[in-house]
Amino acid sequence: MIGRAGMGNRSVAILGGRGMLGSDLAVECRRWGFDVQVWDLPEFDILNREQVAEAVDAADAVINCAAYTNVDGAESQKELAHRVNGEAVGQLGRLAAGSGKWVLHFSTDFIFDGESDRPYVETDAPNPINEYGRSKLAGERLLAQSGCSHCILRLEWTYGTHGNNFVTKIIERARTCGQLKVVSDQVGSPTATTEVAGIVCWLLEQRAEGLFHFAGSGYASRFDVAKFITEQLSLNVQVLPCRSSDYQSPARRPLNSRFDCTKIQALLGEPIRPWQESMARFLRHL
């Protein structure tokens, strides 16, 4: 999707490199010619300062995929979520600043309340409505305060082959149930981790700095996405719309997760792919 820029230092440490995003990112970084070091549980813990310092010292750049991602769980495990998504990110930034290393960190649409009537731009004021979002926003701010050279990439509705996500859950449920009810009032952009990986490699080559939004091109409701999945796979299931208020969950979700990706699009050599194109390819290769 993106052409390579000039060659720089080629060693990169991927923290959380065995997760859904980290796995695809490690593959793509190697394809771009980077020397990839994967740091992840059980032998690596982002809460362990000595281990983080070792990872920072061992590479020319650091990509942080490590995170507490259980949105509902964060309501009852607030302290752990904030330690992993907030405090640990700040510590990573301070260690990187001391070593002169560049850090790329991932954030989320959940730092917004979802009440805007338009797609969110990077300068919009955050207002998270759950503990997961608050913990991720804390990580953004602590990284910025650390003084290290850094890039923050906000993502939304990610899916891939190496972990559970909305797409794989819909497929699993559709194969065991005759009817699915899916919320139609949450709107965003499904985003393939393979697409994210290509963007990250370009940012890594450039050592880009700043805050960027990235998501698949176009918008859809969760219901629209579920319909697309079941139709593409010819699954014999009835998909019905419902509202978020029909479900009781510990954490509230933003209804509007749409990103305006104009800022990052201006840096890229090609248009961001429509979400339907990326998802169709993903479903073909399952």
Secondary structure, DSSP 8 states (H G I E B T S, - for coil): ----------EEEEETTTSHHHHHHHHHHHHTT-EEEEE-TTT--TT-HHHHHHHHHHSSEEEE------TTHHHH-HHHHHIIIIIHHHHHHHHHHHHT-EEEEEEEGGGS-S--SS-B-TTS----SSHHHHHHHHHHHHHHHHT-EEEEEEE-SEE-TTS--HHHHHHHHHTT-SEEEEESS-EE--EEHHHHHHHHHHHHHHT--EEEE---BS-EEHHHHHHHHHHHTT---EEEEE-GGGS--SS---SB--B--HHHHTT-SS---BHHHHHHHHHHT-
